[in-house]
Amino acid sequence: MAGPAAPAREFVVEADGGSRGNPGPAGYGAVVLDAVTGETLVEAADHLGVATNNVAEYRGLLAGLRAARELDPDATVRVRMDSKLVVEQMSGRWKIKHPDMKPLAAEAARVFPPGRVTYEWMPRASNKHADRLANEAMDAGARGERWSPSGSTAELDAGDARATVAGEVPVVAEAPAVDAAPGAGTLAASTAAMSDAAADAAADTSVPDTAVSVAAATADVRAAKTVASPGWGPPDMGAPATFVLLRHGETPLTPQKRFSGSGGSDPSLSAVGREQAEKVAASLARRGTVQAVVASPLARTRETAGIVAARLGLEVTVEEGLRETDFGAWEGLTFGEVRERYPDDLNAWLASPDAEPTGGGESFAATGARVAATRDKLVAAYAGRTVLLVSHVTPIKTFVRLALGAPPESLFRMELSAASLSAVAYYADGGASVRLFNDTSHLR
């Protein structure tokens, strides 16, 4: 019997094209990114001969969409380009009059079914990766060669540009409806492994002559295609609401492994915690996928969120439902101290999600109900968007537990480091997909 439909992936396609003469020697570049992690999955570039800027831009768009479709034909895609013309035309607001662009626009509109692709304009400075690929392709064409992925430095050159301009808010437009979606050509793809780390235990028709960069070994490519082709087709549910879950940076209590919930001293970040927040801010700025920031009302989360949001050029919204569990009389104590002073209450708490910490704290069952209600509220508010939730150990573990349908005792089997990133995507049919857990690679 077939299993439930696997949730579709979400990609970001950045594309560009250029012409040295307009018309003149032209080329395009396109990159497919994982919308959650920001990792580069596919690069494509090619020299076009003599063409105009706009034709080259459309060819870049086509290459990016086809590469994304090869990775997962059921994916949703956010296209980001610095060409206002292409964005507005593909969004259906501007008419396409030029005879060379009409067939290219029609081809692009048919790569994915209606409603799967949205278009965002972004400043030219934000589009360095695709721009660099296009220029590399034109340079190769001028030498009488084909663009070679082995000699490309486009991804490295783009890193600082993404970090610099990630705070600029894109203009989003939904793609107009089209009638058909033809097959895509075969493009090699790579997938980047999501890194896990040790934790603190306190509480993403073919392009003619296109060269495609493969950033991983053949085994990784096979693995990517296996994940992207589960064997059954999910319904078109549109882009999910994606929660990037950030645990706050360290406080003075974190390395001491003391209970630090919502009923205690409400400590601020330590110097180490502020440094961690700066590092995660830089990482998220490079990825450029976060569209909103929401934080728990506690000092350590608001401070962490403020550092990240300032780097991204976003405001922080405070959500009460993201606060940590109230640990009652255990606040500020180590696990050993609680065992010495309240052994019976601790044993009951470890045995049942309904048990409360000594002194009228909050049970894990109560926390779970609160987080579930907050999840539903935020999924409705941020449908189709990627939002950073800055929270604590118990709420983040609970988001993951609920997404997996795991029992309450699974909370004790997960470790979550300070300033770590996790991610869960929520779909229109109520399904959820855990995409990342306890990633601390940005701290190294």
C-alpha positions in Angstrom: 0.0 0.0 0.0 1.3 3.4 -0.9 2.3 5.6 2.0 1.2 9.2 2.5 2.3 11.9 0.0 5.7 13.2 0.8 5.8 17.0 1.2 7.3 18.9 -1.8 10.5 20.8 -1.4 10.8 24.5 -1.7 13.6 26.1 -3.8 14.9 29.6 -4.5 16.0 30.2 -8.1 18.3 33.2 -8.7 18.9 34.0 -12.4 20.5 36.6 -14.5 21.7 37.3 -18.0 23.8 39.8 -19.8 24.9 41.0 -23.2 28.1 42.9 -24.1 26.7 45.2 -26.7 22.9 44.6 -26.3 22.7 42.9 -28.7 26.2 41.4 -28.4 28.0 38.4 -27.0 25.6 37.2 -24.3 25.4 34.6 -21.5 23.3 33.6 -18.6 23.7 32.2 -15.1 21.2 30.5 -12.7 21.5 28.9 -9.3 19.0 26.8 -7.3 19.1 27.1 -3.5 17.4 25.2 -0.8 14.9 27.6 0.6 15.4 26.5 4.2 19.2 26.1 4.4 20.3 28.4 1.7 22.6 25.8 0.4 23.5 25.8 -3.3 22.0 22.8 -5.0 22.7 23.5 -8.8 24.5 26.0 -10.8 23.9 26.5 -14.6 25.6 28.8 -17.1 26.1 29.1 -20.8 27.3 31.4 -23.6 24.5 32.3 -26.0 26.3 33.9 -29.0 24.7 37.2 -30.0 21.6 38.2 -28.0 20.0 41.0 -26.1 20.1 41.5 -22.3 16.5 40.6 -21.9 16.7 37.4 -24.0 19.7 36.4 -21.9 17.8 37.0 -18.7 14.9 34.9 -19.9 17.3 32.1 -20.8 18.8 32.3 -17.3 15.3 32.0 -15.9 14.5 29.0 -18.0 17.7 27.2 -17.0 17.0 27.8 -13.3 13.4 26.6 -13.5 14.4 23.5 -15.4 17.2 22.7 -12.9 14.7 23.1 -10.0 12.2 20.8 -11.8 14.9 18.2 -12.3 15.6 18.2 -8.6 11.9 17.9 -7.7 9.0 18.3 -10.2 6.6 18.8 -7.3 8.6 21.6 -5.7 7.4 25.1 -5.1 9.8 27.8 -6.4 10.6 31.4 -5.5 12.3 33.1 -8.4 14.5 36.1 -7.5 15.8 38.3 -10.3 17.1 41.9 -10.6 15.3 42.3 -13.9 12.1 44.2 -13.2 11.0 43.5 -16.8 11.1 39.7 -16.4 9.5 39.8 -12.9 6.6 42.0 -14.0 6.1 40.1 -17.3 6.1 36.7 -15.7 3.8 38.0 -12.9 1.3 38.9 -15.6 1.3 42.7 -14.9 3.2 43.8 -17.9 2.5 42.7 -21.5 5.2 40.9 -23.5 5.5 42.6 -26.9 9.0 41.6 -28.1 8.8 38.6 -30.5 12.0 37.1 -29.1 10.7 37.1 -25.5 7.2 35.8 -26.0 8.2 32.2 -26.7 10.8 32.2 -23.9 8.2 33.6 -21.4 5.7 30.9 -22.5 8.3 28.2 -22.0 9.2 29.5 -18.6 5.5 29.6 -17.6 5.0 25.9 -18.5 8.0 24.4 -16.6 5.9 24.1 -13.4 2.1 23.9 -13.0 0.1 27.0 -12.2 0.6 28.5 -8.7 3.9 26.7 -8.0 6.2 29.7 -8.9 6.4 33.2 -7.4 8.6 36.0 -8.6 10.5 38.5 -6.5 12.5 41.5 -7.7 15.7 42.1 -5.8 18.5 44.7 -6.2 21.3 43.9 -8.6 23.8 43.8 -5.7 21.8 40.9 -4.3 22.1 38.8 -7.4 25.9 38.4 -7.5 25.9 34.6 -7.7 23.8 34.4 -10.9 25.5 37.6 -12.3 28.9 36.1 -11.8 27.9 32.8 -13.5 26.6 34.8 -16.5 29.9 36.7 -16.7 32.0 33.6 -16.4 30.0 32.0 -19.3 30.5 35.1 -21.5 34.2 35.1 -20.6 34.5 31.5 -21.6 32.6 32.1 -24.9 35.0 35.0 -25.7 37.9 32.5 -25.4 36.1 30.0 -27.6 35.5 27.7 -24.6 32.5 26.4 -22.7 31.9 27.5 -19.1 33.5 25.0 -16.7 32.1 24.5 -13.2 35.5 23.4 -12.0 36.9 26.9 -12.6 33.8 28.8 -11.2 34.2 31.0 -8.2 30.6 32.4 -8.4 29.4 30.8 -5.2 32.4 32.1 -3.2 32.1 35.6 -4.7 28.3 35.7 -3.9 28.7 35.0 -0.1 29.6 38.5 1.0 27.0 40.1 -1.3 24.2 38.0 0.2 25.3 39.0 3.7 25.4 42.7 2.8 22.0 43.0 1.2 20.0 40.3 2.8 18.0 42.8 4.8 16.4 44.3 1.7 12.8 43.1 1.4 11.9 41.6 -2.0 8.8 42.4 -3.9 6.8 39.2 -4.3 4.5 38.3 -7.2 2.6 35.1 -8.0 3.1 33.6 -11.4 0.1 33.8 -13.8 -1.8 30.6 -14.6 -0.6 28.5 -17.6 -2.0 25.4 -19.3 0.7 22.8 -19.5 4.0 21.7 -18.0 6.3 19.9 -20.4 9.0 17.6 -19.3 12.3 19.0 -18.2 15.8 18.0 -19.5 18.2 16.0 -17.5 20.5 18.2 -15.3 23.0 16.9 -12.7 22.2 18.1 -9.2 23.8 18.2 -5.9 22.5 18.3 -2.4 24.3 19.6 0.6 24.2 17.6 3.8 22.7 19.4 6.8 25.2 19.3 9.6 24.3 18.2 13.1 26.4 19.0 16.2 26.6 18.1 19.9 24.0 19.8 22.0 23.4 21.4 25.4 21.1 19.2 27.4 19.4 21.7 29.7 16.2 21.3 29.5 15.7 22.5 -1.7 12.7 20.6 -22.9 16.4 20.8 -21.7 18.7 23.8 -21.9 20.8 23.5 -25.1 24.5 23.0 -24.5 24.2 23.9 -20.9 27.0 23.2 -18.5 25.9 22.4 -15.0 28.0 22.4 -11.8 27.9 19.3 -9.7 29.0 20.2 -6.2 29.0 16.7 -4.7 30.0 13.1 -5.6 27.8 10.8 -7.7 26.5 9.1 -4.6 25.2 12.5 -3.3 23.4 13.1 -6.6 21.7 9.7 -6.4 20.7 10.4 -2.9 19.2 13.8 -3.9 17.2 12.2 -6.7 15.9 9.5 -4.3 14.7 12.2 -1.9 13.2 14.3 -4.7 11.3 11.4 -6.3 9.4 9.5 -3.6 7.4 7.4 -6.1 4.1 9.2 -5.6 2.9 12.7 -6.4 1.8 15.0 -3.6 -1.0 17.4 -4.4 -0.2 21.0 -5.3 -0.5 22.6 -1.9 1.5 25.8 -2.6 4.5 27.0 -0.7 4.6 25.9 3.0 5.0 28.1 6.0 8.6 27.3 7.0 9.7 27.9 10.6 13.4 28.3 11.1 13.8 27.6 14.9 16.6 29.3 16.6 17.5 28.6 20.2 18.8 31.8 21.9 22.5 32.2 22.6 24.1 31.3 25.9 23.3 33.0 29.2 25.5 32.8 32.3 23.2 29.8 33.4 23.6 27.8 30.2 27.1 26.3 30.7 26.2 25.5 34.3 23.2 23.5 33.0 20.7 25.1 35.3 17.0 25.1 34.8 16.1 28.5 33.2 12.5 28.8 32.3 10.0 31.6 32.2 9.5 31.7 36.0 13.0 32.5 37.0 15.5 35.4 36.9 15.2 36.0 33.1 18.9 36.3 32.4 20.3 38.2 29.4 22.9 36.8 27.0 26.5 36.4 28.1 29.4 37.7 26.0 29.6 34.2 24.5 25.9 34.3 23.8 26.1 37.6 22.0 29.0 36.3 19.9 26.9 33.3 19.0 23.9 35.5 18.0 26.2 37.6 15.7 27.5 34.4 14.0 24.0 33.0 13.4 22.9 36.5 12.1 25.8 36.4 9.6 24.9 32.9 8.5 21.2 33.7 8.0 22.1 36.9 6.2 24.2 34.9 3.7 21.3 32.5 3.1 18.9 35.3 2.5 15.7 33.3 3.0 14.2 34.6 6.3 11.3 37.0 5.7 10.2 37.7 9.3 11.4 37.3 12.8 9.3 36.3 15.8 10.6 35.9 19.4 9.7 34.7 22.8 9.2 37.6 25.3 12.1 36.6 27.5 15.2 38.8 27.6 17.6 36.2 26.1 15.4 35.5 23.1 14.6 39.1 22.5 18.3 40.0 22.6 19.2 37.2 20.2 16.3 38.1 17.8 17.3 41.7 17.9 20.9 41.0 16.9 19.7 38.8 14.0 16.9 41.1 12.9 19.2 44.1 12.8 21.5 42.2 10.4 18.6 41.1 8.2 16.9 44.6 8.2 13.7 43.2 9.8 11.6 44.0 12.8 11.1 41.6 15.7 7.5 40.5 16.7 7.1 39.2 20.2 5.0 36.1 20.7 4.1 35.0 24.2 3.5 31.4 23.1 7.2 30.9 22.3 8.3 31.4 26.0 10.1 28.6 27.8 8.4 26.3 30.3 8.0 27.6 33.8 10.1 25.3 36.0 8.6 26.5 39.3 10.8 26.1 42.3 13.5 24.4 40.1 14.4 27.7 38.4 18.1 28.3 38.8 18.9 24.9 40.1 21.0 22.1 38.5 19.4 18.7 37.8 21.5 17.3 40.7 20.2 19.9 43.1 16.6 19.3 42.1 17.1 15.5 42.6 18.5 16.2 46.1 15.8 18.6 47.2 12.7 17.3 45.3 13.3 13.6 44.4 9.7 12.5 44.3 8.5 15.5 42.2 11.4 15.0 39.8 10.7 11.3 39.3 7.0 12.1 38.7 8.0 14.8 36.2 10.3 12.4 34.3 7.6 9.8 34.2 4.6 11.8 33.1 4.0 14.8 30.8 1.2 15.9 33.0 3.4 16.3 36.1 4.3 19.8 37.1 7.7 21.0 38.6 7.6 21.7 42.3 5.9 24.9 43.2 3.3 25.0 40.5 5.5 25.1 37.4 4.2 24.2 33.9 3.9 20.6 32.8 5.2 19.4 29.4 1.5 18.7 28.5 0.6 22.3 29.1 3.7 23.5 27.2 2.7 21.2 24.3 -0.8 22.6 24.2 0.5 26.1 24.2 3.1 25.5 21.5 0.5 23.7 19.3 -1.8 26.7 19.6 1.1 29.0 18.8 2.1 26.9 15.8 -1.4 27.0 14.3 -1.6 30.8 14.8 1.8 31.4 13.2 1.2 29.0 10.3 -1.9 30.9 9.4 -0.2 34.3 9.8 2.9 33.3 7.7 1.5 30.9 5.1 3.9 30.4 2.3 6.7 32.4 4.0 9.9 31.6 5.9 9.9 33.0 9.4 12.6 32.8 12.1 11.2 31.8 15.5 13.7 32.6 18.3 12.7 30.5 21.3 14.0 28.0 23.9 14.8 24.3 24.4 11.4 23.0 25.3 9.3 24.9 22.7 11.7 24.0 19.9 11.8 20.4 20.8 8.0 20.5 21.1 7.7 21.9 17.5 9.8 19.0 16.3 8.0 16.4 18.4 4.6 17.5 17.1 5.8 17.6 13.5 7.1 14.0 13.9 4.1 12.8 15.8 6.5 11.5 18.5 5.5 10.7 22.1 6.1 13.2 24.9 9.1 11.2 26.2 10.9 12.0 23.0 11.7 15.4 24.6 14.3 13.7 26.8 15.9 12.1 23.7 16.7 15.3 21.9 19.6 17.6 22.6 19.5 21.2 21.5 22.6 23.5 21.5 22.6 27.2 22.3 22.2 29.2 19.1 21.4 26.1 17.1 19.0 26.1 14.1 16.2 23.7 13.3 13.5 23.9 10.7 10.0 22.6 10.1 7.8 23.2 7.0 4.0 23.2 7.4 1.7 22.5 4.4 -1.9 23.5 3.6 -3.2 19.9 4.2 -1.9 20.0 7.8 1.2 17.9 7.1 4.6 18.9 8.4 8.2 18.0 7.4 11.3 18.4 9.7 14.1 19.7 7.5 16.8 20.5 9.9 17.7 19.8 13.6 20.3 21.3 15.9 22.5 22.7 13.2 25.5 24.5 14.8 27.8 24.7 11.7 27.5 28.5 11.7 29.2 28.6 15.1 32.4 26.9 13.9 
